[in-house]
Amino acid sequence: MTGGPDLVVAGAGGGLAGALRAAELGLSVLVVEASEHFRRGNNTSMSTAMFPGAGSRWQKAAGVEDSPDRFAADIAAKTGGRADARLARTLAEVSGPLVEWLADSAGLPLSLVTDFNYPGHSVHRCHSVPGRHGSSVIDHLARRVREHPGIDLLVPAELVDVATGPGGPGAAAGVRGAVVRYPDGTQEEIPAGAVLLATNGFGADRALVERHLPEIAGALYQGGERSRGDALRIGGGLGAATGYLDAYQGHGAVAAGAGTLVGWATIIHGGIMVDLGGRRFGDETRGYSEYAAELAARPGSTGWIVLDETIVEQCRPFQDFRDTVESGVLVRADDAEGLAEATGLPAGALARELEASGAAARGERPDEHGRTHWERPLAAPYAAVRVVPALFHTQGGLLVDGDAAVVDSGDRPIPGLYAAGGAAAGISGHGAGGYLPGNGLLPAFGLAYLAAGAIARRTTTREN
Ligand SMILES: Cc1cc2nc3c(=O)[nH]c(=O)nc-3n(C[C@H](O)[C@H](O)[C@H](O)COP(=O)(O)OP(=O)(O)OC[C@H]3O[C@@H](n4cnc5c(N)ncnc54)[C@H](O)[C@@H]3O)c2cc1C
């Protein structure tokens, strides 16, 4: 890469998809990644690997009728119309081609998840890999990147700034290069025509979380430790506009003691959540993200997910759930009384909730919290796991256009600067409630994919 690569990708999470796409389109690419442990430490590697894809061939084969319109409508409904409509439309449109590209070009063994549906998706739309875990996604993409002759991977190397101005590979003023720092403290400017910020959000920066997301600041942070707001700082320094900084993905089902993800499939298959008083406190099927702050506000900031042996079996496709079971934090009991004893929950309250939720699930009377999605009533023998709320990642960041180009406050692209994933503002509106499952990986992979296409078009035009 004499003279520098066409594109520097900062961050080897969803950024890897951008690198592969750009190389496929003939660009030379350098990926700089700050953490040696990114394959187990970044958010993509921790994820449940659910990729929404509207209109995919797997949906068609399964007879699922879906379209970008329908997906965009689901996003609008989940966010109460408060998502960035332009970006939501762009990502809904790219979601189907993206999952097919991830399978066909990047070689990810994706298939449609049809055994349950996440809250807010009106049809089966999420695609995942065997084991449903992001570690295998990252392992696979990192291997592809290392093997690709058009991509160099520099680890550990931290992007500390983006140099702009005329004189670089780009003819017009704009990105001139990436300023990278190595562990020994030395820095260098690597000339490049474009930089993709794929460094995730600011979940690991306590002060930023306290400022923008006070409702979840006291909860466990369960995301990548390198999500330190670097894109906000670097992009901000270049005049980028920011938005939706109060948006985040929370989760209400991290196993206390084990730190593993219990997962919301437990709820969708019929489980309930109670607080330490043994009482339910809402319609659990609204979504796991909003349940984080709701659980955080309960006494002791903790609760229990109550499930049964059928649900335990139904959740086994999830590696995270299997890890939870194997860690020994699941308690089991033959009846409600035994469950109260095993969990320490008040027996009367717990028995009443089991009776009332059973009646609602059987359609005998309306649920007092308005829950209408009941796969089946819980049945003895029961199981339960104590859960704590967590912040998984932030959804606000740099504003981007339909090419993933970072824009300024006048909505004008900053030439050569792109952002994807947690570095960019997402499509979840404000707060936690707008987060639709997949709203993490879709902007991470979708915007990286779109940025690669746009940079390839720009580079070709410049060279001709
Ligand atoms: C348990 C869990 C389950 C989840 N499940 C899902 C799911 O099923 N579906 C979904 O859509 N979302 C899910 N999410 C959210 C999803 O993981 C994230 O939204 C997504 O992975 C973000 O991707 P990213 O590329 O922006 O960040 P990351 O994957 O975190 O990658 C960013 C990379 O940038 C590196 N980096 C940071 N700063 C610098 C710098 N200055 N220079 C160089 N490198 C830097 C980091 O080390 C990191 O490797 C889940 C999250 C968690 C925690």
The ligand as an ORCA input file, in Angstrom:
! r2SCAN-3c Opt
* xyz 0 1
  C     -24.782     -9.136     24.903
  C     -25.111     -8.317     23.694
  C     -25.970     -8.851     22.740
  C     -26.276     -8.103     21.588
  N     -27.035     -8.686     20.621
  C     -27.314     -8.005     19.489
  C     -28.038     -8.610     18.423
  O     -28.379     -9.797     18.450
  N     -28.357     -7.844     17.346
  C     -27.961     -6.547     17.254
  O     -28.297     -5.910     16.269
  N     -27.219     -5.958     18.212
  C     -26.869     -6.663     19.313
  N     -26.098     -6.074     20.277
  C     -25.547     -4.745     19.994
  C     -24.358     -4.893     19.047
  O     -23.429     -5.785     19.623
  C     -23.677     -3.563     18.751
  O     -24.602     -2.582     18.440
  C     -22.726     -3.692     17.567
  O     -21.951     -4.855     17.697
  C     -21.844     -2.464     17.454
  O     -20.889     -2.689     16.457
  P     -19.698     -1.662     16.271
  O     -18.935     -2.138     15.102
  O     -20.232     -0.283     16.283
  O     -18.842     -1.810     17.604
  P     -17.867     -2.968     18.128
  O     -18.290     -4.308     17.660
  O     -17.720     -2.759     19.588
  O     -16.499     -2.656     17.393
  C     -15.803     -1.442     17.638
  C     -14.320     -1.736     17.610
  O     -13.623     -0.506     17.569
  C     -12.457     -0.633     18.386
  N     -12.044      0.726     18.748
  C     -12.613      1.590     19.613
  N     -11.975      2.770     19.601
  C     -10.984      2.659     18.683
  C     -10.003      3.559     18.183
  N      -9.918      4.821     18.627
  N      -9.145      3.122     17.235
  C      -9.221      1.848     16.757
  N     -10.138      0.955     17.213
  C     -11.019      1.359     18.141
  C     -12.905     -1.498     19.541
  O     -11.811     -2.121     20.203
  C     -13.832     -2.493     18.831
  O     -13.149     -3.665     18.438
  C     -25.762     -6.787     21.425
  C     -24.916     -6.259     22.405
  C     -24.576     -7.015     23.517
  C     -23.641     -6.433     24.537
*
